[in-house]
Amino acid sequence: MRVNTNQPSSASDAVVKKIESDLDTINELIEWSRISNRLSQVKSDYSPLSLFKVLLLRLLSDYLNRE
């Protein structure tokens, strides 16, 4: 899950290959707009969708690191 910017591409962007990670795959598989719509009523200082993603990563991490 990369940060999108509005900066124009540079010469180095043509040379550097962006490596896909497991997180990128998860990001493409989930319909975040549906989840965001469900969370739209949540009032917080942070984006409810961002908080949900942090929770999801924490749960996934705990699951994968169980002994």
Number of C-alpha atoms within 10 A of each C-alpha: 12 9 4 6 7 5 6 6 9 8 7 8 10 9 8 8 8 9 6 10 10 9 12 12 11 11 14 11 9 10 10 13 10 10 13 16 10 12 14 12 9 12 9 8 6 9 14 18 18 11 12 14 14 12 12 12 13 12 12 11 11 11 10 9 8 6 5
